[in-house]
Amino acid sequence: MDLFAPTHLLIILLIILVIFGPSKLGDVGGAMGKAIRDFKRAMNEPDSATTTPLTKPDEVKTTEAPKPDKIS
């Protein structure tokens, strides 16, 4: 028994058509396609935050902890 037999897919498409209506179905399909394209584009482009350091190693400044005051 197939999980996604052709009759199952037709029933699912018919339910989607009833829920969204024919006018909104094009909008939903377009939005879904745009989301998939954006996701693929984001997966293929390198992440600039992980490939370039935020500061150069020689520019890193260390801060010293303040010295406690002597109590007499």
Contact map, one row per residue, 1 for C-alpha under 8 A:
111000000000000000000000000000000000000000000000000000000000000000000000
111110000000000000000000000000000000000000000000000000000000000000000000
111110010000000000000000000000000000000000000000000000000000000000000000
011111111000000000000000000000000000000000000000000000000000000000000000
011111111000000000000000000000000000000000000000000000000000000000000000
000111111100000000000000000000000000000000000000000000000000000000000000
000111111110000000000000000000000000000000000000000000000000000000000000
001111111111000000000000000000000000000000000000000000000000000000000000
000111111111100000000000000000000000000000000000000000000000000000000000
000001111111110000000000000000000000000000000000000000000000000000000000
000000111111111000000000000000000000000000000000000000000000000000000000
000000011111111100000000000000000000000000000000000000000000000000000000
000000001111111110000000000000000000000000000000000000000000000000000000
000000000111111111000000000000000000000000000000000000000000000000000000
000000000011111111100000000000000000000000000000000000000000000000000000
000000000001111111111000000000000000000000000000000000000000000000000000
000000000000111111111100100000000000000000000000000000000000000000000000
000000000000011111111000000000000000000000000000000000000000000000000000
000000000000001111111000000000000000000000000000000000000000000000000000
000000000000000111111111100000000000000000000000000000000000000000000000
000000000000000111111111100000000000000000000000000000000000000000000000
000000000000000010011111110000000000000000000000000000000000000000000000
000000000000000000011111111000000000000000000000000000000000000000000000
000000000000000000011111111100000000000000000000000000000000000000000000
000000000000000010011111111110000000000000000000000000000000000000000000
000000000000000000000111111111000000000000000000000000000000000000000000
000000000000000000000011111111100000000000000000000000000000000000000000
000000000000000000000001111111110000000000000000000000000000000000000000
000000000000000000000000111111111000000000000000000000000000000000000000
000000000000000000000000011111111100000000000000000000000000000000000000
000000000000000000000000001111111110000000000000000000000000000000000000
000000000000000000000000000111111111000000000000000000000000000000000000
000000000000000000000000000011111111100000000000000000000000000000000000
000000000000000000000000000001111111110000000000000000000000000000000000
000000000000000000000000000000111111111000000000000000000000000000000000
000000000000000000000000000000011111111100000000000000000000000000000000
000000000000000000000000000000001111111110000000000000000000000000000000
000000000000000000000000000000000111111111000000000000000000000000000000
000000000000000000000000000000000011111111100000000000000000000000000000
000000000000000000000000000000000001111111110000000000000000000000000000
000000000000000000000000000000000000111111111000000000000000000000000000
000000000000000000000000000000000000011111111000000000000000000000000000
000000000000000000000000000000000000001111111100000000000000000000000000
000000000000000000000000000000000000000111111100000000000000000000000000
000000000000000000000000000000000000000011111110000000000000000000000000
000000000000000000000000000000000000000000111111001000000000000000000000
000000000000000000000000000000000000000000001111111000000000000000000000
000000000000000000000000000000000000000000000111111100000000000000000000
000000000000000000000000000000000000000000000011111111000000000000000000
000000000000000000000000000000000000000000000011111110000000000000000000
000000000000000000000000000000000000000000000111111110000000000000000000
000000000000000000000000000000000000000000000001111111000000000000000000
000000000000000000000000000000000000000000000000111111110000000000000000
000000000000000000000000000000000000000000000000100111110000000000000000
000000000000000000000000000000000000000000000000000011111011000000000000
000000000000000000000000000000000000000000000000000011111111000000000000
000000000000000000000000000000000000000000000000000000111111000000000000
000000000000000000000000000000000000000000000000000000011111000000000000
000000000000000000000000000000000000000000000000000000111111100000000000
000000000000000000000000000000000000000000000000000000111111110000000000
000000000000000000000000000000000000000000000000000000000011111000000000
000000000000000000000000000000000000000000000000000000000001111100000000
000000000000000000000000000000000000000000000000000000000000111110000000
000000000000000000000000000000000000000000000000000000000000011111000000
000000000000000000000000000000000000000000000000000000000000001111100000
000000000000000000000000000000000000000000000000000000000000000111110000
000000000000000000000000000000000000000000000000000000000000000011111000
000000000000000000000000000000000000000000000000000000000000000001111100
000000000000000000000000000000000000000000000000000000000000000000111110
000000000000000000000000000000000000000000000000000000000000000000011111
000000000000000000000000000000000000000000000000000000000000000000001111
000000000000000000000000000000000000000000000000000000000000000000000111
